[in-house]
Amino acid sequence: MLAIRLQRTGRKNNASFRAVVTDSKNAAKSRKFLEVVGSYEPKKGVTQFATDRIKYWLSHGAKLSDTMHNFLVKEKVIEGKARNVLSKKAPTKKRKEAKNS
């Protein structure tokens, strides 16, 4: 199955990501992918996606990762609700309110 997901690039403490179309069985760090369809730079807050190529791959059966789905919903490329991308293993715990001493 094809997947559209983010692949980390950049140096230590200076991350940037590229959106790639890859087989879902490939590891995220492997450099095997079919096409680069965009990029994301979190420090600058810049996202650039080739929306026509993403729609092409979606029409050919590619699935989006949860984070890519949220980016495309935010950019209004696709319709839908944002997905929860927090860890499914350990849900976030509510903080206890500080007691007044």
C-alpha positions as CSV (number, residue, x, y, z in Angstrom):
1,M,0.0,0.0,0.0
2,L,1.3,3.5,-0.8
3,A,1.5,6.1,1.9
4,I,2.0,9.8,1.9
5,R,4.0,10.8,5.0
6,L,6.7,13.1,6.3
7,Q,10.3,12.1,6.2
8,R,12.7,13.9,8.5
9,T,15.7,15.7,7.0
10,G,18.0,18.4,8.3
11,R,20.5,18.5,11.0
12,K,20.4,17.9,14.7
13,N,18.2,20.4,16.5
14,N,17.3,21.9,13.1
15,A,14.6,19.6,11.7
16,S,12.9,19.9,8.4
17,F,10.6,17.5,6.7
18,R,9.7,16.4,3.2
19,A,6.4,14.9,2.2
20,V,7.0,11.7,0.3
21,V,5.0,9.0,-1.4
22,T,6.4,5.6,-0.4
23,D,5.4,2.0,0.1
24,S,4.0,1.7,3.7
25,K,6.4,-1.2,4.4
26,N,9.5,1.0,3.9
27,A,11.0,2.4,7.1
28,A,10.7,6.1,7.7
29,K,14.4,6.6,7.7
30,S,15.0,4.6,4.5
31,R,15.6,6.8,1.5
32,K,13.3,4.7,-0.7
33,F,10.3,6.7,-2.0
34,L,8.5,7.3,-5.3
35,E,8.1,11.1,-5.3
36,V,8.6,14.1,-3.1
37,V,5.3,16.0,-3.0
38,G,6.1,18.8,-0.5
39,S,8.1,20.1,2.4
40,Y,7.5,21.4,6.0
41,E,9.9,23.6,8.0
42,P,8.6,23.8,11.6
43,K,11.0,26.6,12.8
44,K,9.9,28.9,10.0
45,G,6.3,27.6,10.0
46,V,6.4,27.1,6.2
47,T,4.5,24.3,4.4
48,Q,4.7,23.7,0.7
49,F,2.7,20.9,-0.9
50,A,2.1,20.0,-4.5
51,T,-1.6,19.6,-4.1
52,D,-2.2,18.4,-7.6
53,R,0.3,15.5,-7.2
54,I,-1.1,14.7,-3.7
55,K,-4.6,14.4,-5.2
56,Y,-3.2,12.3,-8.0
57,W,-1.7,9.8,-5.6
58,L,-4.8,9.7,-3.4
59,S,-6.8,8.8,-6.5
60,H,-4.5,5.9,-7.1
61,G,-5.1,4.5,-3.6
62,A,-2.4,6.1,-1.5
63,K,-3.2,6.6,2.2
64,L,-2.3,9.7,4.3
65,S,-0.5,9.5,7.6
66,D,-2.4,11.2,10.4
67,T,0.0,14.2,10.5
68,M,-0.2,14.7,6.7
69,H,-4.0,14.4,6.9
70,N,-4.1,17.2,9.5
71,F,-1.8,19.4,7.3
72,L,-4.0,18.9,4.3
73,V,-7.2,19.6,6.2
74,K,-5.7,22.8,7.6
75,E,-4.6,23.9,4.1
76,K,-8.2,23.0,2.8
77,V,-6.8,20.6,0.2
78,I,-9.1,17.8,1.5
79,E,-12.3,17.8,3.5
80,G,-12.6,16.2,6.9
81,K,-11.9,16.5,10.6
82,A,-8.4,16.6,12.2
83,R,-7.2,13.3,13.5
84,N,-5.7,12.7,16.9
85,V,-1.9,12.2,16.6
86,L,-1.1,11.9,20.2
87,S,0.4,8.6,21.4
88,K,-2.1,5.8,21.6
89,K,0.0,3.9,24.1
90,A,-0.1,6.4,26.9
91,P,-2.9,8.9,26.8
92,T,-2.2,12.3,28.2
93,K,-3.0,12.7,31.9
94,K,-4.8,15.7,33.4
95,R,-2.7,17.9,35.6
96,K,-3.5,18.1,39.3
97,E,-4.3,21.6,40.3
98,A,-1.7,23.2,42.6
99,K,-2.8,23.3,46.2
100,N,-2.8,26.7,47.8
101,S,-0.4,26.6,50.8
